[in-house]
């Protein structure tokens, strides 16, 4: 269903009163978001309605609450096209969609395409003229609430190089007592400076995860350190300890990592 067919189906054709310059934008946005939330319709139709909201841009702010709600209802990568379209619509709304940043942050990790859509939407919402919001996110990294710190680190990561001024605050969070917060900070630092040599603080954050009780966390971490090669030399001691890890996959990954890091078997 293309955009013009959708508008016609809603009674919003180009010749209708709602399509003229003096349109009631709120009414238009609410009718479109009603399509987005209707589970009886095909996913393609719902996604097309969200794309149309994106084309309307900031004037679609009346749909903000319902768009956020739709993202909370969807799980993992289900109806992926719809999730991407909803993220796109939120991004196009711009600064008025700032309350949606925590919801967008929680949506990351579902699929590569959804992550790309979320990152794009986050950049749009903050925008170059709204970089002052970085100060708020940096302040949230100092919150006593783990959830607040986690969301702030995730959002900063989506900004990539645009969040370079947040690096000192993120570096401080690399030693956070909460593993999820610490790993989000690690991911953010690497996204902001993907080609930079890993700092001692970053390596130490990985070292902390080598002692995690979760086998998968230890395995993923030691593999990452191995890929860093000699830059992860400070982690060679803790990695050596994993050669006697209860998990055989961790033991093998540790041995492989040491070869890459130290150059000797």
MIFIMAR-65181 format. One record per residue: x, z, y of N, C-alpha, C in turn. Coordinates in steps of 0.05 Angstrom, whole numbers, plus 5000, padded with zeros to 4 digits. Example, Ala and Ser with C-alpha at 12.3 -4.5 7.8 and 13.67 -1.06 7.14 Angstrom:
<nodes>
n.px	n.pz	n.py	ca.px	ca.pz	ca.py	c.px	c.pz	c.py
5264	5156	4886	5246	5156	4910	5264	5156	4934
5257	5142	4955	5273	5143	4979	5258	5157	5001
</nodes>
This chain:
<nodes>
n.px	n.pz	n.py	ca.px	ca.pz	ca.py	c.px	c.pz	c.py
5017	5000	4976	5000	5000	5000	5018	5000	5025
5017	4979	5041	5034	4979	5064	5022	4995	5087
5038	4999	5108	5030	5017	5129	5003	5008	5142
5000	4982	5147	4977	4973	5161	4952	4975	5145
4955	4970	5118	4932	4974	5100	4924	5003	5100
4944	5021	5099	4938	5049	5099	4923	5057	5124
4932	5048	5147	4919	5055	5172	4890	5044	5173
4887	5020	5162	4860	5009	5161	4842	5025	5143
4853	5034	5120	4837	5050	5101	4829	5077	5114
4844	5086	5132	4838	5112	5146	4820	5107	5170
4814	5083	5175	4799	5077	5199	4816	5078	5224
4842	5073	5220	4861	5075	5242	4874	5048	5248
4859	5026	5244	4870	5000	5248	4879	4996	5277
4895	4975	5281	4907	4971	5307	4886	4967	5329
4862	4959	5321	4841	4954	5341	4824	4979	5346
4828	5000	5331	4811	5024	5334	4820	5040	5358
4802	5058	5367	4809	5075	5390	4834	5092	5385
4838	5100	5360	4860	5118	5354	4887	5103	5355
4886	5076	5354	4911	5061	5354	4920	5053	5382
4904	5058	5402	4911	5050	5429	4929	5072	5442
4940	5065	5465	4959	5082	5479	4949	5110	5484
4922	5113	5487	4911	5139	5493	4900	5153	5468
4912	5145	5445	4903	5156	5419	4905	5186	5419
4888	5198	5403	4890	5227	5398	4911	5230	5376
4936	5236	5384	4958	5237	5365	4955	5259	5344
4944	5281	5352	4940	5303	5333	4921	5295	5312
4899	5281	5320	4879	5273	5301	4891	5253	5281
4906	5235	5291	4919	5215	5274	4938	5228	5254
4954	5246	5264	4973	5260	5246	4959	5276	5224
4937	5289	5232	4923	5306	5213	4909	5289	5191
4900	5265	5199	4887	5248	5179	4908	5236	5160
4931	5230	5170	4953	5220	5153	4963	5241	5134
4966	5266	5144	4977	5287	5127	4956	5295	5106
4930	5289	5111	4910	5294	5091	4914	5275	5067
4924	5252	5072	4931	5233	5051	4956	5243	5036
4975	5253	5051	5000	5264	5038	4993	5286	5018
4975	5303	5025	4969	5326	5008	4949	5321	4986
4936	5298	4985	4915	5292	4966	4926	5285	4939
4925	5303	4919	4936	5298	4893	4921	5277	4877
4898	5269	4886	4882	5248	4872	4893	5220	4877
4909	5218	4898	4920	5191	4905	4946	5186	4891
4954	5161	4889	4979	5154	4877	5002	5165	4894
5024	5171	4881	5047	5181	4896	5056	5161	4917
5055	5135	4911	5063	5114	4930	5046	5115	4955
5020	5120	4952	5002	5121	4975	5008	5146	4992
5013	5168	4979	5019	5192	4994	5046	5190	5008
5065	5177	4995	5091	5173	5007	5089	5154	5031
5072	5134	5029	5069	5115	5051	5057	5128	5075
5039	5147	5070	5027	5162	5093	5049	5179	5107
5067	5191	5091	5089	5206	5102	5107	5188	5118
5113	5164	5107	5130	5145	5122	5117	5138	5149
5091	5135	5149	5077	5128	5174	5079	5151	5194
5077	5176	5184	5081	5199	5202	5109	5198	5214
5129	5190	5198	5156	5188	5208	5158	5167	5230
5143	5145	5227	5143	5125	5248	5130	5135	5274
5111	5153	5271	5098	5164	5295	5118	5183	5309
5135	5196	5294	5156	5213	5306	5146	5239	5317
5157	5248	5339	5150	5274	5351	5120	5278	5356
5106	5256	5360	5077	5258	5365	5061	5267	5340
5075	5268	5317	5062	5276	5292	5065	5306	5287
5072	5321	5308	5078	5350	5304	5055	5366	5293
5030	5356	5296	5007	5370	5285	5008	5371	5254
5023	5354	5242	5025	5353	5213	5047	5371	5202
5061	5385	5220	5085	5400	5212	5080	5421	5190
5060	5438	5194	5055	5459	5175	5049	5448	5147
5032	5428	5146	5024	5417	5120	5047	5403	5107
5064	5389	5122	5087	5376	5110	5106	5397	5098
5111	5419	5112	5127	5440	5100	5115	5451	5075
5088	5454	5075	5075	5465	5052	5077	5447	5028
5077	5421	5032	5079	5402	5010	5107	5405	4997
5128	5409	5013	5154	5412	5001	5156	5437	4984
5142	5458	4992	5142	5483	4976	5126	5480	4950
5107	5462	4950	5090	5458	4926	5105	5442	4904
5121	5423	4913	5135	5405	4895	5160	5420	4883
5165	5415	4858	5187	5429	4844	5207	5409	4834
5233	5416	4835	5255	5400	4825	5253	5372	4836
5254	5352	4818	5255	5324	4828	5228	5310	4823
5206	5325	4818	5181	5313	4813	5171	5298	4838
5159	5275	4834	5149	5259	4856	5171	5256	4878
5194	5247	4868	5218	5245	4885	5213	5229	4911
5200	5206	4908	5195	5189	4931	5178	5203	4952
5159	5220	4943	5143	5234	4962	5159	5256	4976
5176	5270	4962	5193	5290	4974	5211	5278	4995
5223	5255	4989	5240	5241	5008	5225	5233	5033
5201	5223	5029	5184	5214	5052	5176	5237	5069
5169	5260	5057	5162	5284	5072	5185	5294	5088
5209	5294	5076	5233	5303	5091	5238	5284	5114
5235	5258	5110	5238	5238	5131	5219	5244	5154
5194	5250	5147	5174	5255	5168	5181	5280	5184
5190	5301	5170	5198	5325	5184	5222	5319	5203
5241	5303	5194	5263	5297	5211	5255	5281	5235
5236	5262	5232	5227	5246	5254	5212	5262	5275
5199	5284	5267	5185	5301	5286	5205	5313	5306
5229	5318	5296	5250	5327	5315	5250	5357	5320
5256	5364	5344	5261	5392	5351	5237	5410	5344
5213	5399	5346	5189	5416	5339	5189	5424	5310
5205	5410	5293	5206	5417	5265	5227	5437	5258
5239	5450	5277	5260	5470	5272	5251	5492	5252
5225	5500	5254	5216	5521	5234	5218	5511	5205
5220	5485	5201	5221	5474	5174	5249	5474	5162
5269	5482	5177	5297	5481	5167	5301	5499	5142
5290	5523	5141	5293	5539	5117	5280	5526	5093
5257	5513	5096	5243	5500	5074	5260	5476	5065
5271	5461	5084	5288	5439	5076	5313	5448	5061
5324	5471	5070	5348	5481	5057	5342	5489	5028
5318	5500	5023	5311	5507	4996	5306	5483	4978
5302	5460	4990	5296	5435	4975	5321	5422	4965
5344	5430	4974	5369	5418	4966	5375	5424	4936
5390	5406	4923	5397	5411	4895	5377	5399	4875
5356	5386	4885	5336	5375	4866	5345	5348	4856
5356	5331	4873	5367	5305	4864	5385	5295	4887
5401	5275	4881	5420	5264	4901	5404	5252	4924
5383	5236	4917	5368	5223	4938	5353	5242	4956
5342	5263	4943	5328	5283	4959	5347	5298	4978
5371	5304	4967	5392	5317	4984	5399	5299	5008
5402	5273	5003	5408	5255	5025	5386	5255	5046
5361	5256	5037	5338	5256	5055	5337	5282	5071
5343	5304	5058	5343	5330	5071	5365	5332	5092
5389	5322	5084	5411	5322	5103	5405	5305	5128
5393	5282	5123	5386	5265	5146	5365	5278	5164
5345	5291	5151	5324	5304	5166	5335	5327	5182
5353	5343	5170	5365	5365	5184	5381	5356	5209
5396	5335	5205	5411	5324	5228	5392	5316	5250
5370	5303	5243	5352	5294	5263	5339	5317	5278
5331	5337	5263	5318	5360	5275	5336	5374	5296
5360	5379	5287	5378	5392	5306	5386	5374	5328
5394	5349	5321	5401	5329	5341	5425	5337	5359
5436	5317	5371	5459	5321	5388	5453	5338	5412
5428	5336	5422	5421	5351	5446	5413	5380	5439
5411	5385	5413	5403	5412	5405	5425	5427	5390
5450	5419	5395	5473	5432	5381	5475	5462	5388
5462	5470	5409	5462	5498	5416	5451	5515	5393
5434	5502	5376	5423	5516	5353	5444	5525	5333
5468	5513	5335	5490	5522	5317	5496	5551	5322
5493	5560	5346	5499	5588	5352	5480	5606	5337
5455	5597	5334	5435	5613	5319	5442	5614	5290
5450	5591	5279	5457	5590	5250	5482	5607	5245
5501	5605	5263	5526	5621	5260	5519	5651	5260
5501	5659	5278	5493	5687	5280	5479	5695	5254
5463	5677	5242	5450	5683	5217	5469	5688	5194
5493	5677	5196	5513	5682	5175	5522	5711	5175
5517	5725	5197	5525	5753	5199	5502	5772	5192
5480	5761	5185	5456	5777	5178	5461	5795	5154
5448	5818	5153	5450	5836	5130	5434	5825	5107
5416	5806	5112	5399	5795	5091	5413	5772	5077
5416	5774	5051	5429	5753	5035	5415	5726	5038
5388	5727	5037	5373	5702	5039	5378	5687	5065
5380	5702	5087	5385	5690	5113	5413	5678	5114
5432	5692	5103	5460	5681	5103	5461	5656	5085
5447	5657	5063	5447	5634	5045	5435	5609	5058
5412	5612	5071	5399	5590	5083	5416	5578	5106
5428	5596	5121	5445	5587	5144	5469	5570	5133
5481	5580	5112	5505	5566	5101	5496	5538	5091
5473	5537	5078	5463	5511	5067	5458	5492	5089
5444	5501	5110	5438	5483	5133	5463	5473	5146
5482	5491	5151	5507	5483	5163	5522	5462	5146
5520	5465	5120	5532	5445	5103	5520	5417	5106
5494	5416	5111	5481	5390	5114	5490	5376	5140
5500	5391	5159	5509	5379	5184	5536	5367	5183
5551	5373	5161	5578	5362	5157	5595	5366	5182
5608	5345	5191	5627	5347	5213	5614	5358	5239
5588	5355	5241	5574	5365	5264	5574	5396	5267
5582	5409	5245	5582	5438	5245	5611	5449	5245
5630	5434	5255	5658	5442	5254	5663	5468	5269
5647	5473	5290	5651	5498	5305	5642	5523	5289
5628	5518	5267	5619	5541	5250	5639	5549	5229
5661	5534	5227	5681	5539	5206	5692	5568	5206
5699	5580	5230	5708	5607	5229	5688	5627	5217
5663	5623	5224	5642	5641	5213	5638	5636	5183
5639	5610	5175	5636	5604	5146	5660	5614	5130
5683	5613	5142	5707	5624	5129	5704	5653	5123
5692	5668	5142	5688	5696	5138	5669	5701	5115
5650	5683	5111	5630	5686	5090	5641	5678	5062
5665	5666	5062	5677	5659	5036	5683	5683	5019
5684	5706	5031	5689	5731	5016	5663	5747	5013
5640	5735	5017	5614	5749	5016	5611	5762	4989
5598	5785	4988	5593	5799	4963	5573	5786	4946
5556	5769	4958	5535	5755	4943	5546	5728	4933
5546	5723	4907	5558	5698	4897	5544	5673	4906
5518	5673	4909	5503	5649	4918	5511	5643	4947
5513	5663	4963	5520	5659	4991	5549	5648	4993
5566	5660	4977	5595	5652	4977	5597	5622	4968
5583	5615	4947	5584	5587	4938	5572	5568	4958
5551	5576	4972	5540	5559	4993	5559	5555	5015
5574	5576	5022	5594	5574	5043	5617	5555	5034
5625	5558	5009	5646	5540	4999	5637	5511	5001
5613	5505	4992	5602	5478	4993	5601	5468	5022
5593	5486	5041	5591	5478	5069	5618	5471	5080
5638	5488	5075	5665	5483	5085	5675	5456	5075
5671	5450	5050	5681	5425	5038	5666	5401	5050
5641	5404	5056	5626	5382	5068	5634	5377	5097
5640	5399	5111	5648	5396	5139	5676	5384	5142
5694	5392	5123	5721	5381	5124	5729	5372	5095
5717	5349	5087	5721	5340	5059	5749	5331	5052
5765	5324	5072	5792	5315	5066	5814	5335	5073
5806	5358	5083	5826	5379	5091	5837	5393	5067
5862	5401	5070	5875	5417	5049	5860	5444	5046
5853	5452	5022	5839	5477	5018	5854	5501	5030
5840	5517	5045	5853	5541	5056	5856	5563	5035
5872	5583	5042	5876	5605	5023	5850	5620	5019
5834	5621	5040	5807	5635	5038	5789	5620	5019
5790	5593	5020	5773	5577	5002	5782	5581	4973
5808	5580	4968	5818	5584	4941	5811	5612	4931
5812	5632	4948	5805	5659	4940	5776	5661	4933
5759	5646	4947	5730	5646	4941	5726	5635	4913
5741	5614	4906	5739	5603	4879	5749	5624	4859
5770	5638	4865	5781	5658	4847	5760	5679	4841
5745	5687	4861	5724	5707	4856	5704	5698	4836
5698	5672	4836	5679	5661	4817	5691	5658	4788
5717	5659	4787	5730	5658	4760	5723	5684	4744
5715	5704	4759	5708	5729	4746	5678	5733	4742
5663	5712	4748	5634	5714	4745	5626	5718	4716
5604	5733	4712	5594	5738	4685	5581	5713	4672
5574	5694	4688	5561	5669	4679	5582	5649	4669
5581	5642	4644	5601	5623	4633	5601	5597	4648
5578	5587	4656	5576	5561	4670	5590	5562	4698
5587	5585	4711	5601	5588	4737	5631	5588	4734
5641	5603	4714	5670	5603	4709	5680	5575	4701
5665	5561	4685	5672	5535	4676	5673	5515	4699
5652	5515	4715	5651	5496	4738	5673	5502	4757
5679	5528	4762	5699	5536	4782	5727	5528	4773
5733	5533	4748	5760	5527	4738	5765	5497	4738
5744	5482	4732	5746	5452	4733	5751	5443	4761
5737	5455	4780	5741	5447	4809	5769	5453	4818
5779	5477	4810	5807	5484	4817	5827	5465	4805
5822	5456	4781	5839	5437	4768	5841	5411	4783
5818	5402	4793	5817	5377	4808	5832	5379	4835
5835	5404	4845	5850	5407	4870	5880	5405	4865
5889	5408	4840	5917	5405	4834	5934	5426	4847
5959	5419	4855	5978	5438	4866	5967	5454	4890
5946	5444	4904	5935	5459	4926	5922	5485	4917
5916	5487	4891	5904	5511	4880	5924	5529	4866
5950	5527	4874	5971	5542	4861	5966	5572	4862
5954	5582	4884	5949	5611	4887	5929	5621	4866
5915	5603	4853	5895	5611	4833	5906	5610	4805
5931	5602	4802	5942	5598	4775	5942	5624	4759
5947	5646	4771	5947	5672	4757	5920	5678	4745
5899	5679	4762	5872	5684	4751	5863	5663	4730
5872	5638	4734	5865	5617	4714	5879	5623	4688
5904	5633	4689	5919	5640	4665	5903	5661	4649
5890	5679	4662	5874	5699	4649	5851	5688	4633
5842	5664	4641	5819	5651	4627	5827	5638	4601
5853	5637	4595	5862	5625	4570	5852	5642	4546
5844	5667	4551	5833	5684	4530	5803	5689	4535
5790	5672	4551	5761	5675	4557	5745	5673	4531
5723	5688	4529	5706	5687	4505	5694	5659	4500
5691	5644	4521	5679	5617	4519	5700	5596	4514
5698	5581	4493	5719	5561	4486	5721	5539	4507
5698	5531	4519	5699	5510	4539	5715	5519	4564
5711	5545	4571	5725	5556	4593	5755	5557	4587
5762	5565	4563	5790	5567	4555	5803	5539	4557
5790	5519	4547	5801	5492	4547	5804	5482	4576
5783	5487	4593	5784	5478	4621	5807	5493	4636
5811	5518	4629	5833	5533	4642	5860	5521	4635
5864	5514	4610	5889	5502	4601	5893	5475	4615
5872	5459	4617	5874	5433	4631	5880	5437	4661
5867	5457	4673	5871	5462	4701	5900	5470	4707
5911	5487	4690	5939	5496	4694	5959	5473	4693
5954	5454	4676	5971	5430	4674	5970	5415	4701
5946	5411	4711	5942	5396	4736	5954	5411	4760
5952	5437	4759	5961	5453	4782	5991	5458	4782
6001	5465	4759	6030	5472	4758	6048	5449	4748
6035	5429	4735	6051	5406	4725	6064	5411	4699
6059	5434	4687	6071	5441	4661	6049	5451	4642
6053	5446	4616	6033	5454	4596	6040	5482	4586
</nodes>
